[in-house]
Amino acid sequence: MLEKIYEYSESANKLIEKIIDDENMVLNHVVLGNGDSLPEHFSNSNVCLVVVQGTLTIQLGAQEPRALSMGKIIIVPYNTKMNIGNHSAGLLEFFIIKAPNPRHFAEKQ
């Protein structure tokens, strides 16, 4: 088999799961209920967020928070301060793609 097949969970509750962690990238799957958020942090790689359900609220650096609805994709550069949460009614589901794998940056330090 040339390909690899991965699965992700379906959930109606808060969920953060790592799907792929290989030499090239990291893929995480996140589900947040209303009022849930991720801890404030700096991006440890180039980050792509893909919203597949609900509305993601994101604040980058000193910018004003913005809402991204289902079908939106945002790319965040390495070492950017991030606040991500679900401030809308309903469930938020999104994928986080980190490329290159954050280990790439750790090895250079």
NUKOLGU-344006 format. One record per residue: chain; residue number from 0; residue in one letter; x, y, z of N, C-alpha, C, O in turn. Coordinates in nm, 2 decimals. Each point is the difference from the previous one (the first is absolute). Layout:
<pts>
+--------+-----+--------+--------+--------+--------+--------+--------+--------+--------+--------+--------+--------+--------+--------+
: chaine : num : residu :     nx :     ny :     nz :    cax :    cay :    caz :     cx :     cy :     cz :     ox :     oy :     oz :
+--------+-----+--------+--------+--------+--------+--------+--------+--------+--------+--------+--------+--------+--------+--------+
:      A : NUM :      A :      X :      Y :      Z :      X :      Y :      Z :      X :      Y :      Z :      X :      Y :      Z :
...
+--------+-----+--------+--------+--------+--------+--------+--------+--------+--------+--------+--------+--------+--------+--------+
</pts>
This chain:
<pts>
+--------+-----+--------+--------+--------+--------+--------+--------+--------+--------+--------+--------+--------+--------+--------+
: chaine : num : residu :     nx :     ny :     nz :    cax :    cay :    caz :     cx :     cy :     cz :     ox :     oy :     oz :
+--------+-----+--------+--------+--------+--------+--------+--------+--------+--------+--------+--------+--------+--------+--------+
:      A :   0 :      M :   0.08 :  -0.12 :   0.00 :  -0.08 :   0.12 :   0.00 :   0.09 :   0.12 :   0.00 :   0.09 :   0.02 :   0.08 :
:      A :   1 :      L :  -0.12 :   0.07 :  -0.17 :   0.08 :   0.13 :   0.00 :  -0.06 :   0.10 :   0.09 :   0.07 :   0.08 :   0.06 :
:      A :   2 :      E :  -0.20 :  -0.08 :  -0.04 :  -0.07 :   0.10 :   0.08 :  -0.01 :  -0.04 :   0.14 :   0.01 :  -0.12 :   0.04 :
:      A :   3 :      K :  -0.03 :   0.21 :   0.05 :  -0.04 :  -0.02 :   0.14 :  -0.14 :   0.06 :   0.02 :  -0.03 :   0.10 :  -0.05 :
:      A :   4 :      I :  -0.05 :  -0.17 :   0.13 :  -0.13 :   0.04 :   0.03 :  -0.01 :   0.03 :   0.14 :   0.04 :  -0.08 :   0.09 :
:      A :   5 :      Y :  -0.10 :   0.20 :  -0.05 :  -0.02 :   0.04 :   0.13 :  -0.14 :   0.03 :   0.03 :  -0.08 :   0.02 :  -0.09 :
:      A :   6 :      E :   0.04 :  -0.03 :   0.22 :  -0.14 :   0.03 :   0.04 :   0.00 :   0.10 :   0.10 :   0.10 :   0.02 :   0.08 :
:      A :   7 :      Y :  -0.21 :   0.06 :  -0.07 :  -0.02 :   0.09 :   0.11 :  -0.13 :  -0.03 :   0.06 :  -0.09 :  -0.06 :  -0.06 :
:      A :   8 :      S :   0.07 :   0.11 :   0.19 :  -0.12 :  -0.03 :   0.08 :  -0.11 :   0.10 :  -0.03 :   0.03 :   0.11 :  -0.04 :
:      A :   9 :      E :  -0.15 :  -0.16 :   0.05 :  -0.12 :   0.09 :   0.00 :  -0.03 :   0.02 :   0.15 :  -0.01 :  -0.09 :   0.08 :
:      A :  10 :      S :  -0.02 :   0.22 :  -0.05 :  -0.03 :   0.03 :   0.14 :  -0.09 :   0.12 :   0.01 :   0.00 :   0.09 :  -0.08 :
:      A :  11 :      A :  -0.08 :  -0.08 :   0.18 :  -0.09 :   0.11 :   0.03 :   0.06 :   0.07 :   0.13 :  -0.06 :   0.10 :   0.05 :
:      A :  12 :      N :   0.18 :  -0.14 :  -0.01 :   0.06 :   0.05 :   0.12 :   0.14 :   0.05 :  -0.04 :   0.05 :  -0.03 :  -0.10 :
:      A :  13 :      K :   0.01 :   0.11 :   0.19 :   0.13 :   0.05 :  -0.02 :   0.10 :  -0.11 :  -0.03 :   0.00 :  -0.10 :   0.07 :
:      A :  14 :      L :   0.08 :   0.11 :  -0.18 :   0.09 :  -0.10 :  -0.04 :   0.12 :   0.06 :  -0.07 :  -0.02 :   0.09 :  -0.09 :
:      A :  15 :      I :   0.14 :  -0.13 :   0.12 :   0.12 :   0.04 :  -0.06 :   0.08 :  -0.13 :  -0.03 :   0.04 :  -0.07 :   0.10 :
:      A :  16 :      E :  -0.03 :   0.03 :  -0.22 :   0.07 :  -0.12 :  -0.03 :   0.11 :   0.02 :  -0.11 :  -0.03 :   0.06 :  -0.10 :
:      A :  17 :      K :   0.14 :  -0.12 :   0.12 :   0.11 :   0.00 :  -0.10 :  -0.03 :  -0.12 :  -0.10 :  -0.01 :  -0.12 :   0.05 :
:      A :  18 :      I :   0.00 :   0.15 :  -0.17 :  -0.03 :  -0.10 :  -0.10 :   0.13 :  -0.05 :  -0.07 :   0.02 :  -0.12 :  -0.01 :
:      A :  19 :      I :   0.06 :   0.21 :  -0.03 :   0.13 :  -0.03 :  -0.07 :   0.11 :   0.08 :   0.07 :  -0.02 :   0.12 :   0.03 :
:      A :  20 :      D :   0.13 :  -0.19 :  -0.01 :   0.12 :   0.07 :   0.05 :   0.12 :  -0.07 :  -0.07 :   0.05 :  -0.10 :   0.06 :
:      A :  21 :      D :  -0.01 :   0.14 :  -0.18 :   0.11 :  -0.06 :  -0.07 :   0.11 :   0.10 :  -0.03 :  -0.01 :   0.11 :   0.05 :
:      A :  22 :      E :   0.11 :  -0.15 :  -0.12 :   0.11 :   0.09 :  -0.03 :  -0.04 :   0.13 :  -0.08 :   0.08 :   0.10 :   0.01 :
:      A :  23 :      N :  -0.19 :  -0.10 :  -0.07 :  -0.04 :   0.11 :  -0.09 :  -0.10 :   0.10 :   0.07 :   0.01 :   0.12 :  -0.02 :
:      A :  24 :      M :  -0.10 :  -0.17 :   0.10 :  -0.11 :   0.08 :   0.04 :  -0.07 :  -0.06 :   0.13 :   0.03 :  -0.12 :   0.04 :
:      A :  25 :      V :  -0.11 :   0.20 :   0.02 :  -0.09 :  -0.04 :   0.11 :  -0.14 :   0.04 :  -0.04 :  -0.03 :   0.11 :  -0.05 :
:      A :  26 :      L :  -0.07 :  -0.20 :   0.07 :  -0.14 :   0.02 :  -0.03 :  -0.07 :  -0.03 :   0.13 :   0.00 :  -0.11 :   0.05 :
:      A :  27 :      N :  -0.07 :   0.22 :   0.00 :  -0.09 :  -0.02 :   0.12 :  -0.14 :   0.03 :  -0.04 :  -0.03 :   0.07 :  -0.09 :
:      A :  28 :      H :  -0.06 :  -0.14 :   0.16 :  -0.14 :   0.02 :  -0.01 :  -0.06 :   0.06 :   0.13 :   0.04 :  -0.06 :   0.11 :
:      A :  29 :      V :  -0.12 :   0.16 :  -0.12 :  -0.04 :   0.07 :   0.12 :  -0.16 :   0.02 :  -0.01 :  -0.05 :   0.04 :  -0.10 :
:      A :  30 :      V :  -0.01 :  -0.07 :   0.21 :  -0.15 :   0.03 :   0.02 :  -0.01 :   0.09 :   0.13 :   0.05 :  -0.05 :   0.10 :
:      A :  31 :      L :  -0.12 :   0.16 :  -0.11 :  -0.02 :   0.09 :   0.11 :  -0.15 :   0.03 :   0.01 :  -0.06 :   0.04 :  -0.09 :
:      A :  32 :      G :   0.01 :  -0.05 :   0.22 :  -0.14 :   0.04 :   0.02 :   0.00 :   0.15 :   0.02 :   0.10 :   0.07 :   0.01 :
:      A :  33 :      N :  -0.22 :  -0.01 :   0.00 :  -0.02 :   0.14 :   0.03 :   0.08 :   0.04 :   0.12 :  -0.02 :  -0.06 :   0.11 :
:      A :  34 :      G :   0.10 :   0.16 :  -0.12 :   0.08 :   0.06 :   0.11 :   0.13 :  -0.07 :   0.02 :   0.08 :   0.05 :   0.08 :
:      A :  35 :      D :  -0.05 :  -0.16 :  -0.14 :   0.13 :  -0.07 :   0.01 :   0.10 :   0.07 :  -0.08 :  -0.03 :   0.06 :  -0.10 :
:      A :  36 :      S :   0.16 :  -0.07 :   0.14 :   0.11 :   0.06 :  -0.08 :   0.13 :  -0.08 :   0.03 :   0.00 :  -0.09 :   0.08 :
:      A :  37 :      L :   0.09 :   0.11 :  -0.17 :   0.14 :  -0.05 :   0.02 :   0.08 :   0.10 :   0.08 :  -0.03 :   0.12 :   0.00 :
:      A :  38 :      P :   0.13 :  -0.16 :   0.08 :   0.08 :   0.09 :   0.07 :   0.07 :   0.10 :  -0.09 :   0.04 :  -0.04 :  -0.11 :
:      A :  39 :      E :  -0.02 :   0.16 :   0.15 :   0.08 :   0.10 :  -0.08 :   0.14 :  -0.06 :  -0.02 :   0.06 :  -0.05 :   0.09 :
:      A :  40 :      H :  -0.01 :   0.06 :  -0.21 :   0.13 :  -0.06 :  -0.03 :   0.06 :   0.07 :  -0.13 :  -0.07 :   0.07 :  -0.07 :
:      A :  41 :      F :   0.19 :  -0.10 :   0.05 :   0.07 :   0.05 :  -0.12 :   0.01 :  -0.12 :  -0.10 :   0.03 :  -0.12 :   0.04 :
:      A :  42 :      S :  -0.06 :   0.14 :  -0.17 :   0.00 :  -0.11 :  -0.09 :   0.15 :  -0.05 :  -0.01 :   0.09 :   0.07 :  -0.01 :
:      A :  43 :      N :  -0.08 :  -0.21 :   0.02 :   0.13 :  -0.06 :   0.00 :   0.04 :  -0.05 :  -0.14 :   0.10 :  -0.08 :  -0.01 :
:      A :  44 :      S :  -0.17 :   0.12 :  -0.09 :   0.03 :  -0.03 :  -0.14 :  -0.09 :   0.09 :  -0.08 :  -0.07 :   0.08 :   0.05 :
:      A :  45 :      N :   0.07 :  -0.10 :  -0.18 :  -0.10 :   0.06 :  -0.09 :  -0.12 :  -0.08 :   0.02 :   0.00 :  -0.12 :  -0.01 :
:      A :  46 :      V :  -0.11 :   0.19 :   0.04 :  -0.13 :  -0.07 :   0.04 :  -0.11 :   0.04 :  -0.10 :  -0.02 :   0.11 :  -0.04 :
:      A :  47 :      C :  -0.05 :  -0.22 :   0.00 :  -0.12 :   0.02 :  -0.09 :  -0.12 :  -0.05 :   0.08 :   0.00 :  -0.12 :   0.05 :
:      A :  48 :      L :  -0.10 :   0.20 :  -0.03 :  -0.12 :  -0.04 :   0.07 :  -0.11 :  -0.01 :  -0.10 :  -0.03 :   0.09 :  -0.08 :
:      A :  49 :      V :  -0.04 :  -0.21 :   0.08 :  -0.11 :  -0.03 :  -0.09 :  -0.13 :  -0.02 :   0.08 :  -0.01 :  -0.10 :   0.07 :
:      A :  50 :      V :  -0.08 :   0.20 :  -0.09 :  -0.13 :  -0.01 :   0.08 :  -0.10 :  -0.09 :  -0.08 :  -0.03 :   0.03 :  -0.11 :
:      A :  51 :      V :  -0.01 :  -0.14 :   0.17 :  -0.09 :  -0.09 :  -0.06 :  -0.15 :   0.00 :   0.06 :  -0.09 :  -0.05 :  -0.06 :
:      A :  52 :      Q :   0.08 :   0.12 :   0.17 :  -0.13 :   0.01 :   0.06 :   0.00 :   0.12 :   0.10 :   0.10 :   0.02 :   0.07 :
:      A :  53 :      G :  -0.20 :   0.06 :  -0.07 :  -0.02 :   0.11 :   0.10 :   0.09 :   0.12 :  -0.04 :   0.03 :   0.02 :  -0.12 :
:      A :  54 :      T :   0.00 :   0.06 :   0.22 :   0.07 :   0.13 :  -0.02 :   0.12 :   0.01 :   0.10 :  -0.02 :  -0.01 :   0.12 :
:      A :  55 :      L :   0.14 :   0.02 :  -0.18 :   0.12 :   0.01 :   0.08 :   0.03 :   0.15 :   0.02 :   0.00 :   0.08 :  -0.09 :
:      A :  56 :      T :   0.02 :  -0.04 :   0.22 :   0.05 :   0.14 :   0.03 :   0.15 :  -0.01 :   0.02 :   0.04 :  -0.08 :   0.09 :
:      A :  57 :      I :   0.03 :   0.17 :  -0.16 :   0.15 :   0.00 :   0.01 :   0.05 :   0.14 :   0.02 :  -0.05 :   0.09 :  -0.07 :
:      A :  58 :      Q :   0.14 :  -0.08 :   0.16 :   0.07 :   0.13 :   0.02 :   0.15 :  -0.03 :  -0.02 :   0.06 :  -0.08 :   0.06 :
:      A :  59 :      L :   0.00 :   0.15 :  -0.16 :   0.15 :  -0.01 :  -0.02 :   0.07 :   0.12 :   0.04 :  -0.03 :   0.11 :  -0.05 :
:      A :  60 :      G :   0.13 :  -0.12 :   0.14 :   0.08 :   0.11 :   0.04 :  -0.09 :   0.10 :   0.06 :  -0.09 :  -0.03 :   0.09 :
:      A :  61 :      A :   0.10 :   0.16 :  -0.13 :  -0.07 :   0.11 :   0.06 :  -0.13 :   0.03 :  -0.09 :  -0.07 :   0.10 :   0.03 :
:      A :  62 :      Q :   0.05 :  -0.18 :  -0.13 :  -0.12 :   0.03 :  -0.09 :  -0.13 :  -0.03 :   0.08 :   0.00 :  -0.07 :   0.10 :
:      A :  63 :      E :  -0.10 :   0.13 :  -0.16 :  -0.14 :  -0.03 :   0.06 :  -0.04 :  -0.14 :  -0.03 :   0.04 :  -0.05 :  -0.11 :
:      A :  64 :      P :  -0.11 :  -0.01 :   0.20 :  -0.05 :  -0.14 :  -0.03 :  -0.09 :   0.00 :  -0.13 :  -0.07 :   0.10 :  -0.03 :
:      A :  65 :      R :   0.07 :  -0.21 :  -0.04 :  -0.08 :  -0.01 :  -0.12 :  -0.07 :  -0.14 :   0.00 :   0.06 :  -0.10 :   0.06 :
:      A :  66 :      A :  -0.17 :   0.09 :  -0.12 :  -0.08 :  -0.12 :   0.00 :   0.01 :  -0.06 :  -0.14 :  -0.01 :   0.07 :  -0.10 :
:      A :  67 :      L :   0.04 :  -0.20 :   0.10 :   0.02 :  -0.08 :  -0.13 :  -0.10 :  -0.11 :   0.00 :   0.00 :  -0.09 :   0.09 :
:      A :  68 :      S :  -0.09 :   0.09 :  -0.18 :  -0.11 :  -0.10 :  -0.01 :   0.05 :  -0.13 :  -0.08 :   0.10 :   0.00 :  -0.06 :
:      A :  69 :      M :  -0.19 :  -0.10 :   0.07 :   0.02 :  -0.12 :  -0.07 :   0.05 :   0.02 :  -0.15 :  -0.06 :   0.09 :  -0.06 :
:      A :  70 :      G :   0.16 :  -0.16 :   0.02 :   0.05 :   0.02 :  -0.14 :   0.11 :   0.09 :  -0.01 :   0.06 :   0.01 :  -0.11 :
:      A :  71 :      K :  -0.03 :   0.06 :   0.22 :   0.12 :   0.10 :   0.00 :   0.13 :  -0.07 :   0.04 :   0.00 :  -0.09 :   0.08 :
:      A :  72 :      I :   0.10 :   0.14 :  -0.14 :   0.14 :  -0.05 :   0.03 :   0.09 :   0.12 :   0.02 :  -0.01 :   0.10 :  -0.07 :
:      A :  73 :      I :   0.08 :  -0.11 :   0.18 :   0.10 :   0.11 :   0.03 :   0.14 :  -0.05 :   0.02 :   0.01 :  -0.11 :   0.06 :
:      A :  74 :      I :   0.08 :   0.18 :  -0.11 :   0.14 :  -0.04 :   0.02 :   0.07 :   0.10 :   0.09 :  -0.01 :   0.12 :  -0.02 :
:      A :  75 :      V :   0.07 :  -0.17 :   0.13 :   0.07 :   0.08 :   0.10 :   0.15 :  -0.03 :   0.00 :   0.04 :  -0.11 :   0.01 :
:      A :  76 :      P :   0.04 :   0.22 :  -0.02 :   0.15 :  -0.03 :  -0.01 :   0.05 :  -0.04 :   0.14 :  -0.06 :   0.01 :   0.10 :
:      A :  77 :      Y :   0.18 :  -0.07 :  -0.11 :   0.07 :  -0.05 :   0.11 :   0.02 :   0.11 :   0.10 :   0.02 :   0.12 :  -0.03 :
:      A :  78 :      N :  -0.02 :  -0.15 :   0.16 :   0.02 :   0.09 :   0.12 :  -0.09 :   0.11 :   0.01 :   0.03 :   0.11 :   0.04 :
:      A :  79 :      T :  -0.16 :  -0.13 :  -0.08 :  -0.10 :   0.10 :   0.02 :  -0.09 :  -0.03 :   0.12 :  -0.04 :  -0.11 :   0.02 :
:      A :  80 :      K :   0.02 :   0.21 :   0.06 :  -0.09 :  -0.02 :   0.12 :  -0.14 :  -0.02 :  -0.04 :  -0.06 :   0.07 :  -0.08 :
:      A :  81 :      M :   0.00 :  -0.18 :   0.13 :  -0.13 :  -0.04 :  -0.04 :  -0.10 :  -0.02 :   0.12 :   0.04 :  -0.06 :   0.10 :
:      A :  82 :      N :  -0.16 :   0.10 :  -0.12 :  -0.11 :  -0.03 :   0.09 :  -0.11 :  -0.06 :  -0.09 :  -0.05 :   0.07 :  -0.09 :
:      A :  83 :      I :   0.00 :  -0.19 :   0.12 :  -0.10 :  -0.07 :  -0.08 :  -0.11 :  -0.05 :   0.09 :   0.03 :  -0.06 :   0.11 :
:      A :  84 :      G :  -0.15 :   0.09 :  -0.15 :  -0.11 :  -0.05 :   0.08 :  -0.13 :  -0.01 :  -0.08 :  -0.01 :   0.04 :  -0.11 :
:      A :  85 :      N :  -0.09 :  -0.09 :   0.18 :  -0.14 :  -0.01 :  -0.05 :  -0.09 :   0.10 :   0.08 :  -0.04 :  -0.03 :   0.11 :
:      A :  86 :      H :   0.01 :   0.14 :  -0.17 :  -0.08 :   0.10 :   0.07 :  -0.14 :   0.01 :  -0.07 :  -0.07 :   0.10 :   0.02 :
:      A :  87 :      S :   0.03 :  -0.20 :  -0.09 :  -0.13 :   0.00 :  -0.07 :  -0.08 :  -0.12 :   0.06 :   0.06 :  -0.09 :   0.06 :
:      A :  88 :      A :  -0.19 :   0.09 :  -0.09 :  -0.08 :  -0.11 :   0.04 :   0.04 :  -0.12 :  -0.09 :   0.03 :   0.02 :  -0.12 :
:      A :  89 :      G :  -0.05 :  -0.13 :   0.18 :   0.03 :  -0.13 :  -0.08 :   0.14 :  -0.04 :   0.01 :   0.09 :   0.06 :   0.07 :
:      A :  90 :      L :  -0.06 :  -0.17 :  -0.13 :   0.13 :  -0.07 :   0.00 :   0.10 :   0.06 :  -0.10 :  -0.04 :   0.04 :  -0.11 :
:      A :  91 :      L :   0.16 :  -0.03 :   0.14 :   0.11 :   0.04 :  -0.09 :   0.09 :  -0.12 :  -0.02 :   0.04 :  -0.07 :   0.09 :
:      A :  92 :      E :  -0.01 :   0.04 :  -0.22 :   0.09 :  -0.11 :  -0.03 :   0.09 :   0.05 :  -0.11 :  -0.04 :   0.06 :  -0.10 :
:      A :  93 :      F :   0.17 :  -0.09 :   0.12 :   0.10 :   0.05 :  -0.09 :   0.13 :  -0.09 :   0.00 :   0.02 :  -0.08 :   0.10 :
:      A :  94 :      F :   0.06 :   0.09 :  -0.20 :   0.12 :  -0.08 :  -0.01 :   0.12 :   0.10 :   0.01 :  -0.01 :   0.11 :  -0.06 :
:      A :  95 :      I :   0.11 :  -0.15 :   0.12 :   0.13 :   0.08 :   0.01 :   0.11 :  -0.07 :  -0.08 :   0.03 :  -0.12 :   0.04 :
:      A :  96 :      I :   0.02 :   0.18 :  -0.14 :   0.11 :  -0.06 :  -0.07 :   0.13 :   0.08 :   0.03 :   0.00 :   0.12 :  -0.03 :
:      A :  97 :      K :   0.10 :  -0.18 :   0.08 :   0.13 :   0.06 :   0.03 :   0.10 :  -0.05 :  -0.10 :   0.03 :  -0.12 :   0.00 :
:      A :  98 :      A :   0.03 :   0.21 :  -0.08 :   0.10 :  -0.04 :  -0.10 :   0.10 :   0.11 :  -0.01 :  -0.03 :   0.11 :  -0.03 :
:      A :  99 :      P :   0.16 :  -0.15 :   0.05 :   0.05 :  -0.13 :   0.03 :  -0.04 :  -0.04 :   0.14 :  -0.05 :   0.08 :   0.08 :
:      A : 100 :      N :   0.08 :  -0.21 :  -0.05 :  -0.02 :  -0.04 :   0.14 :   0.07 :   0.09 :   0.09 :   0.12 :   0.04 :  -0.03 :
:      A : 101 :      P :  -0.18 :   0.00 :   0.15 :   0.07 :   0.09 :   0.09 :   0.14 :  -0.05 :   0.05 :   0.08 :   0.08 :   0.04 :
:      A : 102 :      R :  -0.06 :  -0.21 :  -0.05 :   0.14 :  -0.05 :   0.03 :   0.11 :   0.06 :  -0.09 :   0.11 :   0.02 :   0.05 :
:      A : 103 :      H :  -0.15 :   0.02 :  -0.17 :   0.09 :   0.07 :  -0.09 :   0.06 :   0.12 :   0.06 :   0.12 :   0.03 :  -0.01 :
:      A : 104 :      F :  -0.21 :   0.05 :   0.08 :   0.05 :   0.13 :   0.06 :   0.08 :  -0.03 :   0.12 :   0.09 :   0.07 :   0.03 :
:      A : 105 :      A :  -0.13 :  -0.17 :   0.05 :   0.07 :  -0.03 :   0.13 :   0.14 :  -0.05 :  -0.03 :   0.09 :   0.03 :   0.07 :
:      A : 106 :      E :  -0.07 :  -0.10 :  -0.18 :   0.13 :  -0.05 :  -0.04 :   0.10 :   0.11 :  -0.04 :   0.12 :  -0.01 :   0.02 :
:      A : 107 :      K :  -0.18 :   0.12 :  -0.07 :   0.09 :   0.12 :  -0.04 :   0.05 :   0.08 :   0.12 :   0.09 :   0.09 :  -0.02 :
:      A : 108 :      Q :  -0.15 :  -0.11 :   0.14 :   0.03 :   0.08 :   0.11 :   0.12 :  -0.05 :   0.08 :   0.04 :   0.05 :   0.10 :
+--------+-----+--------+--------+--------+--------+--------+--------+--------+--------+--------+--------+--------+--------+--------+
</pts>
